[in-house]
Amino acid sequence: MEVTCEMNLLKVSPMDVYNEELVSNVFPADWVNPEPAHMYNLVVIGAGSAGLTAASGAAGLGAKVALVERHLFGGDCLNYGCVPSKCVIRSSRAWADVRGSGAFGIRVPDGVEVDFSAVMERMRRLRAKISHHDAVDHFKDSGIDVFLGDAVFASTDTIDVDGKILKFKKAVLATGARAVHPQVDGLKEAGYFTNETIFNLTERPSRLAVIGGGPLGCELAQAFQRFGSQVTIMDRNPHLLPREDSDAADILQNAFIREGIRLVLNVKLKRVEEKDGEKVITFDCKGKEETIPVDEILIGAGRAPNVEGMDLEKAGVKFDAKKGIEVNDHLQTTNHRIYAAGDCCMKYKFTHTADAAARLVIANAMFPGHRKLSALTMPWCTYTDPEIAHVGMYERDAHQKGVEIETFQKTFSDLDRAITDGEEEGFVKVHVKKGTDKILGATIVARHAGEMIGEISVAIVGDVGLKTIANIIHPYPTQAEAIKQVGDEYNRTRLTPFVKSLFSRWFDLTRK
């Protein structure tokens, strides 16, 4: 049975050669759903990061697996998230480097400019290239039965996909999440972009309002500002990235101001109106009503789990429209046969956490496993310039849990490699359990903080303390050397006045 006509006509704008390649890989128009097996060891609903990992992992173990997707294989990460955004961010960094190259003795001739359409074409080309990894045929060739269409539960152990019944022993819900928009009068009528549509642009907006000062809003705001848009970030909080370390957020906020991004914080949006080809945003700030005219609006103000339309009630799966699917620490739903992973059920909505959760689900669903989500160490990174990466506890987390900590920090302003790179604004901050060198959490602010945080993540998982890190030889000069120097800072605290006096006496004796 072929998938519906509506799905066969699925398009991604603009439908150029690259997006045609993308769609042919991740939702081929001529796809014919197979005849279902008598019984599946595992049925996975959703072919995003969590679903693809769960399906391929289980199939690799020899399980009979079915994978159901109603839209594009690869999910948000490939189509609307990590891949396209990092392509765009890389182009914006290239332009920032060119523009700032005078500080390094490089003379750039007048007239060099950003070709926005070429930037977006590059993004589409690279996304299409990467889409081969998530192609429908790739998973079919791995022995997985792929079904394109809507999955609806018919009972606690059966799923209906366009009239085909899939019976399962275990199932995984990996349906992801979608962008949401604030309830503001006139916003829908005026029109807006989300991460699901912003990458369709081929022309740069002259004036862009970004609603939301979280990771998504900050990443794309900086990129578009660098491309030449006049960007305004609007947020109800008094600071950007309110969940991050405040020192880290301060550095980024100051960087944004230097780059010309307008920050309108502590605001309450009231309405949006179209006037003379503009979108006029009216808001309250400190009790005063103000307006901002822009050409386009990008919403980056949160996500909602995809839990509707599957008749989860028939499966005995409890869920909440805002919080998502209810799971225990083993990622098992209220139906013991069914698990969930990724953005549809988890607090941290990142590709790598979805991947980690899917691996946990495979262990628990395919074997008598008892791996816990709470036992995982979750790092993450906001890919601004500089980047902000974090793992483990924040200082506020320790206070809330009554854990006494000590904090050690190395700023880049006196780090040799950071000085030579012209990247002196940043730091490595590590929290340890008081009286020990046990690492509880860390934040790094650096241009490549995301590449550096892995060392501390390994240290936490491997129970390696700062004392040991101080003894690990790091190449010189590197910015990662700052992590070792934080270890040195810890070691200096071990030299109490009494210990120092003993060393002093010993050195005096050796000189006689």
N, C-alpha and C positions, 0 to 999 in steps of 0.2 A: 504493500500500500504506500503510495507516495504521500509526502507531507502536504499540507494544505497549500492552495494556490497563493494565499497571502504570504506564507513563509517562503515560497519559491521566488517571490518578487522582492525579497529582502534586499535592501540597498544600504550602502554607507556613503554619505555625501562627503566630497564630490566623487561621483562614480568614474574615476579615472582608471588607468591600467593597474595602478597599485592597489586601489580599493577593490577592484575586480579580482585581483589575485588573492587579497585578504579574504573576501567573501567566499571565493571558490574553495578556499582551504577550510574555513571555520564554519561555513553553513552552505554547502554545495547545493545549488538549485535542483540538480537532478537526483538528489539522494532518495533512495527507496529504503524504508525501514525494513529490517529483516523479520522473519517469522520468529516469535519468541521461543526460547528454550522451555522445556517442561518445568524446570526449576532453576533459579539463579542462586548461587551462593551469596552474591551481593548485587544489589541494584543501587546505583548512585544517581541522584537527581541533582543536576547542575554540573556544568563542565567548565567551571572556573578553576582557580588554583587548587582549592581543596578537593573538588570533585575529580579533577584530572589526576591528582596525586593518589587519591584513594582508589580510583578505578585501575590505574596502571600498576599500582603496588599490589593490589589483590590479584590482578590477572597474572602478574609476574610470579606469584606464589602458586599458580595453577588453578585458581578459583574461576568459576564460570561467572562472568560479570556483564551486566548491562549498564549502559551509561545514557542518561536522558538529558537533553538540552532543548530548550524552546527558543533560544536566540543564538548568539555567537559563541562557538567554542573559544576558550581562552578567557572568558569572563571579562571583568573590569580591567584586570592587570594588562592584558594584551591589547584590548580594544579601546579602553577609555582611561586607563590609569597609568601604571608604572611605565610601560613601554613608550606610549606617545609623550607623556609628560617629561620623561628623562631625555627623549630626543630633543624636545623643545628647549628644555633647560640647558642642555649641552650647547645648543646654538647660541643661547643668550649669554652663556659664559664665554664663548669664543668672541662674541662682540665686545663684552666687557673687557676682555684681555686686550683686544685690539685698541679699544678706546683708552685704556689705561697704560698702554705700552710706553708712553713717554717717560714714565717714572723709571723705566729700565733701559733708557737710552735708545729707544727705538722711535724713529720718526715716521709717522703715518701720514701719507699725503692727504690733503683735503679732498672731500668728495666720496670717501669710503662710507658706505651705508649698508643697512640691513635690507635684504631682499626677503620680505616676509613670506611671499608666496613660495620662494625657494626653500625657506625654512620648513614650511608645512609640507611641501612636496617631499623633502628629505625624510620627514617624520613618517609620511605614508609609505615611502619606499622601504624604510627599515622595518616598520611594523609588518608590512607584507612579507618581508624576508623572514622575520622571526616567527610569523604565523605558521610556518611549516612545522614548527615544533609542536603546535597545538592543533594540527590539522585533523579533521574527522577521519580521513583515510589512514593516518598514522595510528590512531587508536583501533580502528577496524583491523589493521594489519597485525596488531598486538593480540588479536583474539577476542576483543571486546565487541559485544553487540551494541551498536550505536543506534539510538532512537532520537529523531528530531521531532519535537512536538511537545505538547503540554502534558505533564504528568499529574494524574489525579488519583488519589487513593480510593480504591474500591472496597477495601477491608483492611484489617490489621496486617495482612501479609500479601496483598496484591495491589498492583498499580495499573491503571488504564492509561495507555498512550495512544490517542487517536483510534480507539477501538481494539487495540492489541493489549492483552492482559499479561502482565509480567508478575509471576509468582516468585517470592523471594524468601530465603532463610534470614537474611540480614539486609538492611538498607542504610544508606547514608544520605542525609539531607545536606546539600551543599549549594543552596540556592542564592547565596550572596546577599547583597544589599543594593539599594539604589539611592540616588541623590534626592534630597527633600528640599523644599523651599519654605521660607518663613511666610506666615500668613500676613501679608501686607496688601492693603487695598490697591488695586490697579496693577500689581506686579505681573500677574498672569496675562493681563490684557496688553501690557507694554512689551512683554516678551523678555526672555532672559536665557542665558546659557548655564549649563552645569558641566561637570567633567565629562558627561556623556555626549555633549554636543559641541563643546568649545574647540575640539580638535578638527571639526569640520570647516573651520574658518579658512578662507584663502586670502582675505584682505584684513589688514591690521586695523582695529578700531582706534580712532584718534583719542577718545576718552573712554576709559573703562572703569566702572565701579565694581569692586570685588566685595561681596557681602560675606563676611566671615574671615576672622584672623587666625584660623587654625592652619595646620600643615598645608592642605590643598590650596587654600586662599593665598597663603604667603608664597608658596612656590611659584604659582602662576602669576601672581601680582608682580613679583620681581622680574620674571621672564618678560612679561609684556611691557613693563616699564623700560627695560633695557632695549626692547625692540623699537621703542619710540612712542608707545602709548602714554598718555598721562593717566596714571593709575591712582585711584582713591580706594583705600581699604576702610570698610566700615564694620565695626564690631560693637556688640553690647558690653563687652568687657573693657576694663581700663587699660588692658595691655594685650599685645599680640601673644599668641601661643600660651594661653593662661595655664595650661597643664604642665608646661616645661619649667625647668629650673629658671628662677627669675633672673639670675645673672646672665644666663645664656640668652634668654628672651630680650634682655636689655641690649645686648650686643647686636642682635639682629634688628631690633627696632631702630637703633641708631644708624645702622647700615642702610636701612630703608629710607630714613629721613635724608641721609646724605645723597642717596641716589635719586631723590626727588619724588618719592612716593608720598602722597598725602595720607595721613592717618587721621581718621575720624572715629574716635573711640568713646566708650561710655554713651552710646547712642541708642535711641529707640526709633526704628523706622516707622513712619506713619502712613505714607502712600507713595505711589509712583504714577506719574501722569505723562502722557505723550503730548508734547507741544512743539510745533514747528520742526518736526523731524528729530527732536531730542527726547530723551527720557529723563524727566525731572524727578529726583528723589527728594522727598520731604521727610525731615527727621527732627527729633528733639535731642538737644545736647545741652546738659546743665540747665534745663528749664527754658531754653530758648529754641524756637522753631527756626530751622534753616533749610536751604535747598541746595542741591547740587545737580547741574545738568550734565548728562553723559550721553555717549552714543550707544554703548552696550553695557549690560550687567552680567556679571558672572556670580553664580550662587555657589558658595563653598561652606554652607552652614549646617552640615550634618548629613547623616545617612539613615535610612530606615531598612530593616530586614525584609527580605522577600519571603513572606509567609502566607500570602493570600493565594486563593485559587487552586489549592492542592487538596482540599477536603481533608485537612490534617485531623479534624475531629473524627472522621471515620477510621483513621489509623490509631486513634487513642493517643495522639501527640499533643501535649499542651504547648501553647505559645502565647505570646503577647505581641500586639502589633508594633509596639515601640521597642521592647527589649529583645524580641526574637523568640526562637525556639527554646523551650526550657530543657536544660541538660544538667546532668550531675557532673562530678569531677572527672568521670571517665568518658564524658561526652555522650552519654547514653540518654535518650529521651524517656518520656514516661511510658513509651512502648519499648520493652526490653529488646525487641528485635531491631529497633531503629536507632541510629546514631545521627549526630549532626556535627558539622565542622565548618569553620570559616565565619564570614561576616553575618550569616543568618542567626548565629547563636553566641558569638564571642564579643567580649568587650573591646579587644584590640583588633582593629580591622586592617590588617596588613597582609600582603601576599605571603611573606615568610611565616607568619603565625598560622595562616590557613594551611600552608604546606606542613608545618610541624603538627598541627592538630589532626590533619588527615593521616599522617603516619601513626599517630597515637590511636586513631580510630581503627586502622588496619590491625594493629596489635591487639586491641581489645575486642574487635568484632570477629576476627578470623581465628583467634586463639583464646584460651581462657586467661586473658590478660587483665591486668588491673593498673595500667599506667594512668597517671593523673595529670590533668591539665595544669593544676596548681604547682606541679613539680617542675614545669618547664621554665627556663630562663629566657625572657623575651626582650631582645634588643630592638630598637627602632631608630629611624633617622628621618629628619625633615630636610629635604634636599634643596635648601636655599643656599645662598653664598654669603657667609659661611654656612656650612651644614651644622645641624645640632643633632647629636646622637646620644642615646641614653640606654642604659640597661640596669635592671634591678630597682632598688629603692631610691626614691627622692628623700631629701631631708625631712619633708613633711610626713612621708610615709612612716619613717622611723619614729617620729614624735607621736603619731597617731597610734602606733603599736607599742609605745612605751619602750622602744629600743634605744639605748644610749649609743651614740656614734661619735666618731672623730672624723674630721674632714681634712683631706690633704689636697693641695691644688698647685698646679704649675701653669703659669701664664706663658703665652707664646712671645711676649714682648722681650724676654731675655733668653729665648731659645734660638740657637744659631741658625738652624735651617729655616725657621719661620722668618727670621730677620732677612736672610738672603732671598727668600721667596717673596718678600714684601707682604707677608700674611701674619702680622704680629698680633692681630686682634683675635684672641681665642684663648682657650685653656683646656686643661684636663683636670677634672675634679672627681675625687674618689672618696666615698664614704666607707669607713670600716667600723666594725663593732668595737666599742670602746674597750681599751685594754688589750686588744688583739690586732692582728693584721688581716683578719678575715674581711674580704670585700663584700659589701652589701649592695652597693650601687655606684654608678658613675655617670657623669655627663661630659661629653667632649664637644667643644665648639672649634671647628677647623674647616678648611675648605674641603677636606676629604675625611671628615669625622666618621662617616659611615664605614669607611675602610678600616678605621682605627679601632672602633668599638668592639670588633670581634675578639681582639686580644683579651680585653677585660671580660667579655662574655665567657671565653674559654677558661679564664682564671676562676670565675665564679662557679661554673659547672664542675671544674676539676678541683675545687677547693684549694686553689693556689693563692697565697696571700701576697701582700705588698712586699714583704721581706724577700720572698723568692723572686718576684718580678724585678726587684732592685739588683739581683744577682744575674739576671739574664742579659747577655750582651746584645745590645741593639746597634744596628749600623749607624755610623755617624757620617754626615749629618742627616738626620731624618726628623720629621715632625713627630713620629711615633716614639722618638727618644723621650718625649715629655712624659710618657707613661712610666718609663724606667725612673725618671727623675722624681716622680711622685713617690715611687718606692724609696728613693734616697731620702726624701723628706720624712717618710715614716721612720726610717732607720735612725735618723738624727734624734728623734724623740726618745729612742731607747738609751741614748747617752745621758743618763741622769747625772746630776752633780757628783754623786758618789762614784759612779763609774768613770766619769771624767777625771776625778781626783786620783783614782787608781791608775789610769793610763798615764797621767802626769807624773806620778811617782815612779812608774816603771821607766818612762822615758828619761827621767832624771838619773836613775840608776844606770841605765845603759850608756849615758854620756860620761860617767865617771871612769 
